[in-house]
Amino acid sequence: MQRNRFLIDMLSNLFDRTRAVRRDDDPRSIAKLCHALLSEEGTVSGQKLAEVILTRYRAFGDAEKFQFFQFLNDELEIDPVALAAFATEYAQTRTTEAFARVFDASSAKRRQLLRRLNQPAGATADLVSMRVDLLRLMKDAPELARTDMDFVLLLRSWFNRGFLVLKQIDWNSPAWLLDKIVAYEAVHEIDDLDDLRRRLSPPDRRCFAFFHPAMPDEPLIFVEVALTKTIPGSIDLLLSEEPTPLRLDDARAAVFYSISNCQQGLKGISFGNLLIKQVVKELALEFSQLTHFVTLSPIPRLNAWLKTQVKDDVIGAASRAVLDGSASQDTLRGLAAHYLLTAKSKSNLPYDPVARFHLGNGAEVHDVHANADTSANGQNQSSGAMVNYLYDLSRVERNHRDFSQTGRIVAAKSVNALAKDLAKAKPREMSG
């Protein structure tokens, strides 16, 4: 990681500019300011106009923000009649000029506005924050999804892998960054500073995050990693209060036990796949003896799904036993395996969102565990069950291709056996 530090420091110094607070003394409405930004005036005074628009937006309440998004959605929309005419012209002539007219007409004016708004220092963070508002207001105004499509298109281009900087976070990182790790942790809540220290300070613990040069003080996503001798089956033991640090020469597995997205405004823009693969490369370079790269993951929708299966002829009895707390560990593991391998959403993808993520990245279902998470959240979501997803570097690309093209889920023989044995079990064998 040291080889990246010069680049990180350089980018931080380059982009860590204090935002100029521009006085909003322009008498025009925000709609007129936006039209001005899109006009020749915007070509000459674009940064000034963008600063005024963003300053004014930050002072808006929800009602004014909603009106602003309605303006983007309706007044800065494409002209479908003109687009159809240009498309017909291009179909007939196939000229470069006709193609250019189709190209321009097919892009909503709000997309160009968002590009021009992204000129002042700090504007990227403003636009990410603006999308947080948009997503919230869309719940009552789904038609605003047209505007959100333009936000997503631009944010994906601005936050592509070429701009992301990987940084290791440890106990000696700045206090403001440690505070954000605590605030953004979304999988296993960090209770206090001692808990944070246990995750960042020991030599067998790692934490990596992606940053963007335009938002150098804001992690986009981070992953917490434990180096272990064997593949663990309990988050309680992994995060126990008095862990014994492992001699690094004895490490054989790198365990990704928590992945947290930090920026709600970047929802739908995936960094997790890139982060895991980059961290795997970093750890493989640092610890050549590592043989397994695995997760210890929650199964967040298991119990919700089991509630829909209580009358099923095959797994109904087992489902009821898990939900009422009387199931044996083998029954819970079998149901978890069956769920991960067979439960599908309406789009025929795995019902479980964490499974969709890892399987889509090319991972394999390696093992499932009972009594792995005794926290209230773990009990509520999955009765304490957790799963290891294995990232076998020699197979991830093939697994990803097969999953994307055919929906094929790769699982260890032991996991397939658990799911099959469940179907053969008798009701009395399902209780603990």
C-alpha positions in Angstrom: 0.0 0.0 0.0 2.9 2.4 0.5 3.4 2.6 -3.2 0.0 4.4 -3.4 0.6 6.9 -0.6 2.4 9.5 -2.7 -0.5 9.5 -5.2 -3.1 9.7 -2.4 -1.3 12.6 -0.8 -0.9 14.4 -4.1 -4.6 14.0 -5.0 -5.7 15.0 -1.6 -3.6 18.2 -1.8 -4.8 18.9 -5.3 -8.5 18.5 -4.7 -8.8 19.5 -1.0 -9.7 23.0 -2.0 -11.8 25.2 0.3 -15.1 25.9 -1.4 -15.6 29.6 -2.2 -18.9 30.8 -0.6 -20.4 33.0 -3.3 -22.9 35.6 -2.3 -26.3 34.9 -3.8 -27.3 38.4 -5.0 -28.6 37.4 -8.4 -32.3 38.4 -8.7 -33.2 35.7 -11.2 -35.1 32.6 -10.3 -33.2 29.3 -10.1 -34.9 28.2 -13.3 -33.7 31.3 -15.2 -30.2 30.8 -13.7 -30.2 27.2 -15.0 -31.2 28.4 -18.5 -28.5 31.0 -18.4 -26.0 28.3 -17.5 -27.0 26.3 -20.5 -26.7 29.4 -22.8 -23.8 31.4 -24.1 -23.7 33.1 -20.7 -22.8 29.8 -19.2 -19.9 29.3 -21.6 -18.4 32.6 -20.4 -19.5 32.6 -16.7 -20.3 29.0 -16.0 -18.4 28.6 -12.8 -20.0 31.7 -11.3 -23.5 30.7 -12.3 -23.0 27.1 -11.0 -21.8 28.4 -7.6 -24.9 30.6 -7.3 -27.3 27.8 -8.3 -25.6 25.3 -5.9 -25.6 27.9 -3.1 -29.2 28.6 -3.5 -30.2 24.9 -3.7 -28.4 24.2 -0.4 -30.7 26.7 1.3 -33.9 25.2 -0.1 -36.4 23.3 1.9 -38.1 20.2 0.6 -40.9 22.0 -1.2 -38.4 24.1 -3.1 -36.2 21.1 -3.9 -39.2 19.3 -5.2 -40.0 22.2 -7.5 -36.4 22.3 -8.7 -36.5 18.6 -9.6 -39.9 19.0 -11.3 -38.3 21.8 -13.4 -35.4 19.5 -14.4 -37.8 16.7 -15.1 -40.3 18.6 -17.3 -38.7 21.7 -18.7 -35.3 20.2 -19.4 -36.7 17.0 -21.0 -35.9 15.7 -24.4 -38.3 16.8 -27.2 -39.6 13.5 -28.5 -41.2 15.0 -31.6 -38.0 16.7 -32.7 -36.1 13.5 -31.9 -38.4 11.4 -34.0 -38.0 13.8 -36.9 -34.2 13.8 -36.7 -34.2 10.0 -36.4 -36.3 9.7 -39.6 -33.9 12.1 -41.3 -30.9 10.1 -40.2 -32.5 6.8 -41.3 -33.0 8.3 -44.8 -29.7 10.1 -45.2 -27.1 8.5 -42.9 -25.2 11.7 -42.9 -22.9 12.8 -40.1 -24.9 16.0 -39.7 -28.1 14.1 -39.3 -26.5 11.8 -36.8 -25.3 14.8 -34.8 -28.8 16.1 -34.6 -30.1 12.8 -33.3 -27.2 12.6 -30.8 -28.0 16.1 -29.4 -31.8 15.7 -29.3 -31.6 12.3 -27.5 -29.8 13.9 -24.5 -32.0 15.7 -22.1 -30.9 19.3 -21.4 -30.7 18.5 -17.7 -27.8 16.2 -18.4 -25.8 19.1 -19.8 -27.0 21.3 -16.9 -25.6 18.7 -14.4 -22.3 18.6 -16.2 -22.0 22.4 -16.1 -23.0 22.5 -12.4 -20.0 20.3 -11.7 -17.5 23.1 -12.3 -16.8 24.7 -8.9 -14.7 23.1 -6.2 -16.9 20.8 -4.1 -19.6 20.6 -6.8 -19.3 16.8 -7.1 -20.1 16.3 -3.5 -23.0 18.8 -3.9 -24.5 16.8 -6.7 -24.1 13.5 -4.8 -25.9 15.1 -1.9 -28.6 16.5 -4.4 -29.2 12.9 -5.5 -29.9 11.9 -1.9 -32.7 14.4 -1.9 -33.9 13.2 -5.3 -34.1 9.6 -4.2 -36.1 10.6 -1.1 -38.6 12.7 -3.0 -38.9 10.1 -5.8 -40.8 7.9 -3.3 -43.8 10.1 -3.7 -43.1 11.2 -7.2 -41.9 8.2 -9.3 -41.9 10.2 -12.5 -38.7 11.9 -11.3 -37.0 8.7 -12.2 -36.3 10.2 -15.6 -34.1 12.8 -14.0 -32.5 10.2 -11.8 -31.4 8.3 -14.9 -29.4 11.3 -15.9 -27.8 11.6 -12.5 -26.8 7.9 -12.6 -25.4 8.1 -16.1 -23.1 11.0 -15.1 -22.2 9.7 -11.7 -21.1 6.4 -13.2 -18.8 8.2 -15.6 -17.4 10.5 -12.9 -16.9 7.6 -10.4 -15.4 5.0 -12.7 -12.5 2.8 -11.6 -9.9 5.1 -13.3 -10.6 7.8 -10.7 -10.9 5.7 -7.6 -8.0 5.6 -5.1 -7.6 2.6 -2.7 -6.4 3.6 0.7 -5.7 1.4 3.8 -7.3 2.7 7.0 -5.8 1.8 10.4 -5.9 2.9 14.0 -3.4 5.7 13.2 -5.6 7.2 10.5 -7.0 10.7 11.2 -9.7 11.0 13.8 -12.2 12.5 11.3 -11.8 9.4 9.1 -12.2 7.0 12.0 -15.4 8.8 13.0 -16.8 8.2 9.5 -15.9 4.5 9.6 -18.0 4.2 12.8 -20.8 6.2 11.3 -20.9 4.4 7.9 -20.5 0.8 9.3 -23.6 -0.9 8.0 -23.2 -4.6 8.7 -21.8 -5.0 12.2 -22.3 -1.9 14.3 -19.2 -0.5 16.0 -20.1 -0.2 19.7 -17.3 2.1 20.9 -13.7 3.0 20.5 -12.5 -0.3 21.9 -14.5 -2.1 19.4 -13.1 0.1 16.6 -9.5 -0.5 17.9 -10.1 -4.3 17.8 -11.0 -4.0 14.1 -8.2 -1.7 13.0 -5.2 -2.0 15.4 -4.2 -5.7 15.5 -1.7 -6.8 12.9 -4.1 -9.4 11.6 -6.8 -6.9 10.8 -7.1 -4.7 7.7 -9.5 -2.1 6.4 -9.5 -0.7 2.9 -11.6 2.0 1.3 -12.1 3.6 -2.1 -11.9 7.4 -2.3 -12.5 9.8 -5.2 -10.2 12.8 -5.8 -13.2 15.2 -5.9 -14.3 14.0 -2.5 -11.0 13.2 -0.7 -12.5 13.4 2.8 -15.4 11.0 2.1 -14.9 7.2 1.8 -17.2 5.7 -0.9 -17.1 2.1 0.3 -14.9 0.2 2.7 -14.3 -3.4 3.6 -13.0 -4.9 6.9 -10.8 -7.9 6.7 -9.5 -10.4 9.2 -6.5 -12.6 8.5 -7.1 -16.0 10.0 -5.6 -19.5 10.1 -8.8 -21.2 9.1 -12.1 -20.1 7.5 -14.2 -18.8 10.4 -17.9 -19.7 11.0 -18.8 -17.1 13.7 -18.7 -13.3 13.6 -19.1 -13.4 17.4 -15.7 -15.1 17.7 -14.1 -13.0 15.0 -15.1 -9.8 16.8 -14.7 -11.1 20.3 -13.6 -8.6 23.0 -10.2 -10.3 23.7 -9.0 -11.8 20.4 -5.5 -13.2 20.3 -3.7 -11.7 17.3 -2.5 -14.2 14.8 1.1 -14.5 13.8 1.0 -13.2 10.2 3.2 -16.0 9.0 0.4 -18.4 10.1 -2.4 -16.6 8.1 -4.0 -18.7 5.4 -7.3 -17.0 4.9 -8.3 -13.4 4.3 -11.9 -13.0 5.5 -14.0 -10.1 4.3 -16.5 -9.8 7.1 -18.1 -6.3 6.5 -18.6 -4.3 3.4 -20.3 -0.9 3.8 -21.4 1.6 1.1 -21.0 5.1 2.5 -22.7 7.5 0.0 -26.4 7.1 -0.3 -26.2 9.5 -3.3 -24.2 6.9 -5.2 -26.8 4.2 -4.8 -26.9 1.9 -7.8 -23.3 2.7 -8.7 -21.4 -0.4 -7.7 -17.9 -0.3 -6.2 -18.0 -3.5 -4.2 -16.9 -5.8 -7.0 -13.9 -3.6 -7.8 -13.0 -3.1 -4.1 -12.9 -6.8 -3.3 -10.9 -7.7 -6.4 -8.4 -4.9 -5.7 -8.0 -5.8 -2.0 -7.5 -9.5 -3.0 -4.6 -8.4 -5.2 -3.1 -6.2 -2.5 -3.3 -8.9 0.1 -2.0 -11.6 -2.2 1.0 -9.4 -2.9 1.6 -8.8 0.8 0.9 -12.3 2.0 1.9 -14.9 -0.6 0.9 -17.8 1.8 -2.8 -17.0 1.7 -4.8 -19.8 0.2 -8.4 -18.7 0.7 -10.2 -15.4 0.1 -13.6 -15.7 1.7 -16.4 -13.7 3.2 -18.3 -14.2 6.4 -21.6 -12.8 5.3 -25.1 -12.3 6.7 -28.1 -13.8 5.2 -30.4 -10.8 5.6 -33.7 -12.1 4.1 -33.7 -15.7 5.3 -36.3 -15.4 8.0 -38.5 -13.2 5.8 -38.5 -15.8 3.1 -39.1 -18.7 5.6 -42.3 -16.9 6.7 -43.6 -17.5 3.1 -42.7 -21.2 3.3 -44.4 -22.4 6.5 -47.1 -24.3 4.5 -44.8 -25.8 2.0 -45.1 -29.6 1.8 -41.3 -30.1 1.8 -39.7 -27.4 4.0 -42.8 -26.1 5.8 -42.0 -28.0 9.1 -38.4 -27.0 9.0 -39.3 -23.3 8.3 -41.7 -23.3 11.3 -39.0 -24.9 13.5 -36.5 -22.2 12.6 -39.0 -19.3 13.1 -40.1 -20.6 16.5 -36.5 -21.3 17.7 -36.9 -25.1 18.0 -34.8 -26.1 14.9 -31.6 -28.1 15.2 -28.4 -26.6 13.9 -28.4 -29.0 11.0 -31.9 -28.0 10.1 -31.0 -24.3 10.1 -27.9 -24.9 8.0 -29.9 -27.0 5.6 -32.6 -24.4 5.2 -30.0 -21.7 4.7 -28.3 -23.8 2.0 -31.6 -24.5 0.3 -32.5 -20.8 0.5 -29.2 -19.6 -1.0 -29.3 -22.1 -3.8 -33.0 -22.0 -4.8 -34.9 -18.9 -3.5 -35.4 -16.5 -6.4 -36.9 -13.0 -6.9 -39.4 -12.1 -9.6 -36.5 -11.4 -11.9 -35.2 -15.0 -11.4 -32.1 -13.7 -9.5 -31.2 -14.9 -6.0 -33.8 -13.5 -3.5 -31.0 -12.6 -1.0 -29.3 -9.3 -1.9 -25.9 -10.3 -0.4 -26.0 -13.5 -2.4 -26.8 -11.6 -5.6 -23.8 -9.4 -5.0 -21.2 -12.0 -4.3 -22.5 -14.6 -6.8 -22.6 -11.9 -9.4 -19.0 -11.2 -8.7 -18.0 -14.8 -9.4 -17.9 -16.1 -5.8 -19.0 -19.6 -4.7 -21.2 -20.6 -1.8 -18.5 -22.3 0.3 -20.2 -23.1 3.7 -23.1 -22.1 5.9 -23.0 -21.9 9.7 -25.6 -21.9 12.6 -25.1 -19.8 15.7 -22.8 -17.6 13.8 -24.3 -14.2 14.7 -26.1 -14.0 18.1 -26.8 -10.2 17.9 -30.4 -9.1 17.9 -30.1 -8.2 14.2 -28.5 -11.5 13.3 -31.3 -13.4 15.1 -34.0 -11.3 13.5 -32.7 -11.7 10.0 -31.5 -15.3 9.9 -31.8 -16.9 13.3 -28.0 -16.5 13.6 -27.0 -18.2 10.3 -24.2 -16.9 8.2 -22.4 -17.9 5.0 -18.9 -18.0 3.6 -18.6 -17.0 -0.1 -15.3 -18.1 -1.6 -13.4 -16.0 -4.2 -11.3 -18.5 -6.0 -9.2 -16.3 -8.3 -8.8 -19.1 -10.8 -12.6 -19.5 -11.2 -14.2 -16.1 -10.5 -14.4 -15.0 -14.2 -16.0 -18.3 -15.3 -18.4 -18.3 -12.3 -19.4 -14.7 -13.1 -20.0 -15.5 -16.8 -22.1 -18.6 -16.0 -24.1 -16.8 -13.4 -24.8 -13.8 -15.7 -25.7 -15.9 -18.7 -27.5 -18.9 -17.2 -28.1 -18.1 -13.5 -25.9 -21.0 -12.4 -24.9 -20.9 -8.8 -21.6 -22.6 -7.9 -21.5 -24.2 -4.4 -19.3 -26.6 -2.5 -20.4 -30.2 -2.5 -21.1 -30.0 1.3 -23.5 -27.1 0.8 -25.4 -29.0 -2.0 -25.5 -32.0 0.3 -27.0 -29.9 3.2 -29.8 -28.7 0.9 -30.6 -32.2 -0.3 -30.4 -33.8 3.2 -33.0 -31.3 4.4 -35.6 -32.6 1.9 -35.1 -36.1 3.3 -35.2 -35.2 7.0 -38.3 -36.3 9.0 -40.1 -33.6 11.1 -38.8 -35.0 14.5 -35.2 -34.7 13.2 -35.6 -31.0 12.6 -35.9 -29.9 16.3 -32.9 -29.2 18.4 
